[in-house]
Amino acid sequence: MRDAAHPVEPSPIPASAPVRASLYWVAFLVLAAGIVIADQLAKAWVVATVAFGSVLPVFGDYVRIWHVHNTGALFGLFRDQAVLFAALSIGVVALIVWFHGRSVVTNGWLATLALGLLLGGAVGNLADRLRLGYVVDFVDMGVGDLRFYTYNVADAAISTALVLLILMAFWPSRRRPWIAG
């Protein structure tokens, strides 16, 4: 039953809402495209300049360019599954786009930044898997035999996006007062 004293009126959508939403989408897609372009250009340079398996020191033994192929997933897990990961990546790309449409309402530019980085990284590695059957990795960091996993621009974008998504989960938003407490 409706309360006659307090009728519920739908709030009007501000005239700037569609423009602001489209700015988020433009930024999201431009960032993702920029990551894909930077990733593919860096990989093309490595393939053309550094022989497969060769190491090119950048900062001594601490940071090196090491041209390798990754037929698995992150950290080289599940090797020789390029077709499976290509199929999964297509689904992940669709989920990222869908999630951006939903999360930009509550997280604004932080969601756009995190998900744009994630989309660009996913598409950059997907392009390698579809075109080559493996992902070109080349950044090798560490000290002596203690090495971090070898990665590329797309992997760095994905890792940064994951950190931002974790921050989004724990950082109260003014747009979500029920979380801010």
C-alpha positions as a Markdown table, in Angstrom:
| # | Residue | x | y | z |
|---|---|---|---|---|
| 1 | Met | 0.0 | 0.0 | 0.0 |
| 2 | Arg | 1.3 | 3.4 | -0.9 |
| 3 | Asp | 1.8 | 6.1 | 1.7 |
| 4 | Ala | -0.3 | 9.1 | 0.5 |
| 5 | Ala | 1.8 | 11.5 | 2.7 |
| 6 | His | 5.1 | 10.5 | 1.0 |
| 7 | Pro | 4.7 | 9.6 | -2.6 |
| 8 | Val | 7.7 | 8.2 | -4.3 |
| 9 | Glu | 8.8 | 10.3 | -7.2 |
| 10 | Pro | 11.3 | 9.1 | -9.7 |
| 11 | Ser | 14.3 | 11.3 | -9.7 |
| 12 | Pro | 15.1 | 12.9 | -13.1 |
| 13 | Ile | 18.3 | 11.9 | -14.9 |
| 14 | Pro | 20.6 | 14.8 | -15.0 |
| 15 | Ala | 21.3 | 16.1 | -18.6 |
| 16 | Ser | 25.0 | 15.5 | -18.1 |
| 17 | Ala | 24.6 | 11.8 | -17.2 |
| 18 | Pro | 24.7 | 10.3 | -20.7 |
| 19 | Val | 27.7 | 12.6 | -21.6 |
| 20 | Arg | 29.6 | 11.5 | -18.5 |
| 21 | Ala | 28.8 | 7.8 | -19.1 |
| 22 | Ser | 30.0 | 8.1 | -22.7 |
| 23 | Leu | 33.3 | 9.8 | -21.4 |
| 24 | Tyr | 33.9 | 6.8 | -19.2 |
| 25 | Trp | 33.4 | 4.4 | -22.2 |
| 26 | Val | 35.6 | 6.5 | -24.4 |
| 27 | Ala | 38.4 | 6.6 | -21.8 |
| 28 | Phe | 38.0 | 2.8 | -21.2 |
| 29 | Leu | 38.3 | 1.9 | -24.8 |
| 30 | Val | 41.1 | 4.4 | -25.6 |
| 31 | Leu | 43.2 | 3.1 | -22.6 |
| 32 | Ala | 42.6 | -0.5 | -23.6 |
| 33 | Ala | 43.6 | 0.3 | -27.2 |
| 34 | Gly | 46.7 | 2.1 | -26.0 |
| 35 | Ile | 47.8 | -0.9 | -23.9 |
| 36 | Val | 47.2 | -3.3 | -26.9 |
| 37 | Ile | 49.3 | -1.0 | -29.2 |
| 38 | Ala | 52.1 | -0.5 | -26.7 |
| 39 | Asp | 52.2 | -4.3 | -26.0 |
| 40 | Gln | 52.2 | -5.3 | -29.6 |
| 41 | Leu | 54.8 | -2.7 | -30.6 |
| 42 | Ala | 57.1 | -3.8 | -27.7 |
| 43 | Lys | 56.7 | -7.5 | -28.6 |
| 44 | Ala | 57.4 | -6.7 | -32.3 |
| 45 | Trp | 60.6 | -4.9 | -31.3 |
| 46 | Val | 61.7 | -7.8 | -29.1 |
| 47 | Val | 61.0 | -10.4 | -31.8 |
| 48 | Ala | 62.9 | -8.3 | -34.4 |
| 49 | Thr | 65.8 | -7.3 | -32.2 |
| 50 | Val | 66.5 | -10.1 | -29.7 |
| 51 | Ala | 67.0 | -13.7 | -30.8 |
| 52 | Phe | 64.7 | -16.3 | -29.2 |
| 53 | Gly | 66.2 | -17.4 | -25.9 |
| 54 | Ser | 68.8 | -14.6 | -25.9 |
| 55 | Val | 69.3 | -12.1 | -23.0 |
| 56 | Leu | 69.9 | -8.4 | -23.4 |
| 57 | Pro | 70.9 | -6.7 | -20.2 |
| 58 | Val | 69.1 | -3.4 | -19.4 |
| 59 | Phe | 70.3 | -2.7 | -15.8 |
| 60 | Gly | 73.0 | -5.3 | -15.4 |
| 61 | Asp | 71.6 | -8.6 | -14.2 |
| 62 | Tyr | 68.7 | -6.9 | -12.4 |
| 63 | Val | 66.5 | -6.1 | -15.4 |
| 64 | Arg | 67.0 | -7.9 | -18.7 |
| 65 | Ile | 65.2 | -8.4 | -22.0 |
| 66 | Trp | 64.8 | -12.2 | -22.4 |
| 67 | His | 62.9 | -13.3 | -25.5 |
| 68 | Val | 60.8 | -16.3 | -24.5 |
| 69 | His | 57.5 | -17.9 | -25.5 |
| 70 | Asn | 54.7 | -18.6 | -23.0 |
| 71 | Thr | 52.3 | -21.3 | -24.1 |
| 72 | Gly | 50.5 | -21.3 | -20.8 |
| 73 | Ala | 48.8 | -18.8 | -18.6 |
| 74 | Leu | 50.0 | -16.3 | -16.0 |
| 75 | Phe | 53.4 | -17.3 | -14.5 |
| 76 | Gly | 53.7 | -20.0 | -17.2 |
| 77 | Leu | 51.1 | -22.2 | -15.6 |
| 78 | Phe | 49.3 | -24.9 | -17.7 |
| 79 | Arg | 51.7 | -25.0 | -20.6 |
| 80 | Asp | 50.7 | -25.8 | -24.2 |
| 81 | Gln | 47.1 | -24.8 | -23.7 |
| 82 | Ala | 47.0 | -21.8 | -26.0 |
| 83 | Val | 43.7 | -22.7 | -27.7 |
| 84 | Leu | 42.0 | -23.2 | -24.3 |
| 85 | Phe | 43.3 | -19.9 | -23.0 |
| 86 | Ala | 42.3 | -18.1 | -26.2 |
| 87 | Ala | 38.7 | -19.3 | -25.8 |
| 88 | Leu | 38.8 | -18.3 | -22.1 |
| 89 | Ser | 40.2 | -14.9 | -23.0 |
| 90 | Ile | 37.3 | -14.2 | -25.3 |
| 91 | Gly | 34.9 | -14.8 | -22.4 |
| 92 | Val | 37.0 | -12.7 | -20.1 |
| 93 | Val | 37.0 | -9.8 | -22.5 |
| 94 | Ala | 33.2 | -10.0 | -22.6 |
| 95 | Leu | 33.0 | -10.1 | -18.8 |
| 96 | Ile | 35.4 | -7.1 | -18.5 |
| 97 | Val | 33.2 | -5.0 | -20.8 |
| 98 | Trp | 30.0 | -6.0 | -19.0 |
| 99 | Phe | 31.6 | -5.3 | -15.6 |
| 100 | His | 32.7 | -1.9 | -16.7 |
| 101 | Gly | 29.2 | -1.0 | -17.6 |
| 102 | Arg | 28.0 | -1.9 | -14.2 |
| 103 | Ser | 30.9 | -0.8 | -12.0 |
| 104 | Val | 31.5 | 2.7 | -13.4 |
| 105 | Val | 28.3 | 3.8 | -11.7 |
| 106 | Thr | 29.7 | 3.1 | -8.2 |
| 107 | Asn | 33.5 | 3.4 | -8.9 |
| 108 | Gly | 33.8 | 6.0 | -11.7 |
| 109 | Trp | 37.2 | 6.8 | -13.1 |
| 110 | Leu | 38.9 | 4.2 | -10.9 |
| 111 | Ala | 36.8 | 1.4 | -12.5 |
| 112 | Thr | 37.5 | 2.9 | -15.9 |
| 113 | Leu | 41.3 | 2.9 | -15.3 |
| 114 | Ala | 41.4 | -0.6 | -13.7 |
| 115 | Leu | 39.1 | -2.3 | -16.3 |
| 116 | Gly | 40.7 | -0.4 | -19.3 |
| 117 | Leu | 44.1 | -1.8 | -18.2 |
| 118 | Leu | 42.6 | -5.2 | -17.7 |
| 119 | Leu | 40.9 | -5.2 | -21.1 |
| 120 | Gly | 44.0 | -4.0 | -22.9 |
| 121 | Gly | 46.2 | -6.6 | -21.3 |
| 122 | Ala | 43.7 | -9.4 | -22.0 |
| 123 | Val | 43.4 | -8.4 | -25.6 |
| 124 | Gly | 47.1 | -7.9 | -26.0 |
| 125 | Asn | 47.9 | -11.5 | -24.9 |
| 126 | Leu | 44.8 | -12.8 | -26.8 |
| 127 | Ala | 46.2 | -11.4 | -30.0 |
| 128 | Asp | 49.4 | -13.3 | -29.5 |
| 129 | Arg | 47.6 | -16.6 | -28.7 |
| 130 | Leu | 45.4 | -16.3 | -31.8 |
| 131 | Arg | 48.2 | -15.2 | -34.1 |
| 132 | Leu | 51.1 | -17.2 | -32.8 |
| 133 | Gly | 49.8 | -19.9 | -30.5 |
| 134 | Tyr | 51.8 | -18.5 | -27.6 |
| 135 | Val | 52.5 | -15.2 | -25.8 |
| 136 | Val | 55.8 | -13.4 | -26.3 |
| 137 | Asp | 57.3 | -12.5 | -22.9 |
| 138 | Phe | 60.5 | -10.5 | -22.5 |
| 139 | Val | 60.9 | -8.5 | -19.2 |
| 140 | Asp | 63.1 | -10.5 | -16.8 |
| 141 | Met | 63.8 | -9.1 | -13.3 |
| 142 | Gly | 65.7 | -10.4 | -10.3 |
| 143 | Val | 69.0 | -11.0 | -8.6 |
| 144 | Gly | 71.2 | -13.9 | -9.6 |
| 145 | Asp | 69.1 | -17.1 | -9.7 |
| 146 | Leu | 66.2 | -15.4 | -7.8 |
| 147 | Arg | 64.1 | -14.2 | -10.7 |
| 148 | Phe | 60.5 | -12.8 | -11.0 |
| 149 | Tyr | 58.3 | -14.3 | -13.7 |
| 150 | Thr | 59.1 | -13.1 | -17.2 |
| 151 | Tyr | 56.3 | -10.8 | -18.4 |
| 152 | Asn | 55.3 | -8.3 | -21.1 |
| 153 | Val | 53.4 | -5.0 | -21.3 |
| 154 | Ala | 50.0 | -6.8 | -21.3 |
| 155 | Asp | 51.0 | -8.7 | -18.1 |
| 156 | Ala | 52.1 | -5.5 | -16.4 |
| 157 | Ala | 48.8 | -3.9 | -17.3 |
| 158 | Ile | 46.8 | -6.9 | -15.9 |
| 159 | Ser | 48.8 | -6.9 | -12.7 |
| 160 | Thr | 48.3 | -3.2 | -12.2 |
| 161 | Ala | 44.6 | -3.6 | -12.9 |
| 162 | Leu | 44.3 | -6.4 | -10.3 |
| 163 | Val | 45.9 | -4.1 | -7.6 |
| 164 | Leu | 43.4 | -1.4 | -8.5 |
| 165 | Leu | 40.5 | -3.8 | -8.4 |
| 166 | Ile | 41.6 | -4.9 | -4.9 |
| 167 | Leu | 41.8 | -1.2 | -3.9 |
| 168 | Met | 38.3 | -0.7 | -5.3 |
| 169 | Ala | 37.0 | -3.6 | -3.1 |
| 170 | Phe | 38.4 | -2.1 | 0.1 |
| 171 | Trp | 38.2 | 1.6 | -0.6 |
| 172 | Pro | 34.8 | 3.1 | 0.5 |
| 173 | Ser | 33.1 | 5.2 | -2.2 |
| 174 | Arg | 31.0 | 8.3 | -1.7 |
| 175 | Arg | 28.7 | 6.8 | -4.2 |
| 176 | Arg | 28.2 | 3.7 | -2.0 |
| 177 | Pro | 27.2 | 5.1 | 1.4 |
| 178 | Trp | 26.1 | 1.7 | 2.7 |
| 179 | Ile | 29.8 | 0.6 | 2.3 |
| 180 | Ala | 31.4 | 3.8 | 3.6 |
| 181 | Gly | 29.4 | 3.2 | 6.9 |
